[in-house]
Structures are given as structure tokens and as C-alpha cells.
């Protein structure tokens, strides 16, 4: 493990808070992946500050919820991004991608892996991820619940907002309290 659970959960919490702000501005990131989460080298305290970057394919949402073109990194794309009839794409595509990232950081690999795009799309659309606790038996049920909720196939079964995901992470008691780290 490169990162311990409190650091992983703190990172995902910080990204969820950033996404919540971005979504409030009616912007979808659409290409959330680990490479787009950077560590602020000037952050103070024991834990790093994580920064969400690369809004190169981000889109403002239209009033009807439709996007004119979709792109992203297939490993982190939500089921609805793989459908030919996209329907309504909203902020929950980013919540799904953050769930993939959290799963990957906790387990050590993404929940869906395939060499061919159509196979990866099929997995995202139709297969449930292996419960992370089967791969990491020490994982708390609360964190597993956050992961599996973020990875729900139907957008309406995911967290209603990135802020709600952040609150669920805080409730696991695994988010490090940075204030305590500043008193040294």
C-alpha cells in the first residue's frame, strides 16, 4: 500500500469537496482519474492537500441536461457514458469516477479491467464490482458502503451530490483531522 486508509479517505474527501463546488457552478469534470489529482507541494500540516486539475474536457451543463459530446477515460467512465442513447448526463458521472478511484486506491486495482473497450463498457454497464471487503478484509463496512454507493449502476442510486459523498466519508471517522496535525 502506498497510502494508508486515512490518507486515501482524506484525499477522496478533498476531491469530493472540490467536485461539489464545481458542480454547484454547473460544470461537469467528465475525466476524473488519479492523474488529475495533484498534491499541493506548499500545503502545510502532516497530510498533503490534494488538488483537482485538468478541466480540458469539462462541460457546462445545458438546461436540458444534455451534453453535445462526451469523452473521458474509459476505466473511470460511468455506465451512462457508455450508452449510445446517453439520456441525461449529470454530476453523478463524476461521483461514479470518484468511486472508481476510491476502490482502486483501497483495493490496488480498478473494479473493472479489460483490454477491449467493448468489454470494459459491458462491465461498467452490467457487472457489479467485487465487494472491496472480499479483497481487503480489514476494510470497514462504512467505507465499503461509500464505495458501493458511488459505484451504483443507476445514477439515482448514487450519492445525490459530491458533498453527500464527502459527508459519508466524514461519518466513517477515517478522514484525518488536519487541525490536530497543525498543533505540534
N, C-alpha and C positions, 0 to 999 in steps of 0.2 A: 504494500500500500504506500502510495506516495503521500497521501494526505490522510489525516485522521478524520473520524466522523464529525467532530465539532467543526473542524475547518471546512470540510465539504459542505456541511449544512449551512454554515455561515456564508460561504461563497454563494450557494444557491439562493439563500435568503436575500443577499445583497442584489443579486441579479434579478430576483423576483420583484424587489422594490423598484429597481430601475425600470423594469418592464411595466410595472404598474403605472409609473409616471408617463412613460412613452405611450402606453395605451390610452391614458387619460387625454393625451394630445391627439388622439385618433390616428396614431401611427402603429403599423404592424412591422415588426423586425423582419420576419419571414426567412431568416437564415441564421437562427440561433444555433451555435455549436461551440465547443470548447475553444476553438481558435479565435472566437470573437469575444472571449472573456479574458481580459488582461489584468495583471497585478500592478497596482499603482506603486512604483518604487519609492515614492515620497511619503507613503502612508506611515502614520505614527502608531505605536502600540505593538503588541506582540503578534496580533493577527494582521494579515495584509488586507488592503482594501481592494476589492475586485471591481473592475470597470467593464461595462458592456460597450462594445465597439462595433464597427463595420455595419453601417446602415445603408450600404451600397444598393441593396435591392429592396429596402424598406418602402412601404407604400402607405399613403394616406388612404383611409377607408372612405369609400363613397357612401352617400346616404343609403343606397340600396344594399350595402354590404358586399357588393361585387368588386372583384379586382380584375383589372384588364389583362394582366399577365402574371403568372406565378413562376417562381423559381425557388431554389433553395438547395440544400444538401440532402439528398435522399435519406441518408441514415437518420436524420433528425426531423423529417417532414411528417406531418400529421396525416391520418388516413384521408381526411377530406381533401388534402392537397394532391393526392394520387388519383382521385376520381375524375373521370372525364367531364362529367357534369358537376362542376365544382359546388354549385349551390352557394350558400352563404359562407364565406371565409371570414373569420373574425379573430379577435385577440387570443382565442383559445388554441390556435395553431402554435403560438409562441409558448403557451403553457405546456403543451404536449412536448415540444422540443426541449423545454427545461426539464421535464420529467425524464426524457431520454438521457440527458446529461447527468442528472442525479443518479439514475440507475447505473449508468456507465461508471461514474466515479465510485459508487458504493461496491458494485459487483466486479468491476475490472474490464467489462466489455459491454457493448450496446445490447439491448434486448433482442434486436432483430439484425441479423447479419446474413448477407447473401452476395454472391458475385454478380448476379444478373439483376438489373433494375426491376424487371417484371416480378422476380421472386421477392425482392425486398418490398416492393409495393404490395404484393399479396400478403406478406407477413404483417405489414402495418395495417392493412385493411381487415384481415380476418383472424390472425393468430393473437392469442393472449401471451404476454411475456411470462417467462418462467418467474414465479414469485421470487423476489430477491432473497428472501429469508431461506429458501432452499439452497442458495449458493453461498450465502453468508449467514450461517445460523445465529450468530450473535447480534444480528440486526434487530433493532427494536421494532415492535409491531406498529408503533406510531409513524416511524419513518417509512416503513413499508407501505402503510396506508397512504401517505402523502405521494409516494412514487406511483402507486397503482391508480390513485385518483387522477393524477396528472396524465397518466397514460390511457385513460378510458378511451375506447374507440369512438364513442359518440361525444361530440363537443359539450352537450348539455350535461353529461355525467362527469366532466372535469370540473376543476375549481372555477367558480364564476369569474374570478379575476386573479391576476398575479399577486395582488395584495392579499387575497384569501389564501393563496398558497403560502405566502410569507407568514401569515398568522398561524397556519397549520404547522409550519416548521418551528416557529417560536414555541408552540404548545408541546413540541417533543422534548423541550428542555435540552436540546443539543446545540442550539445557537449560542455560541460563546458570547459572554457579556464583555464587550470591549471596554466598558467603563472600569470593570475590575482590573483589567490588564493595564490601564493607564496609571494605576496607583501602585507604583513600585518604589 
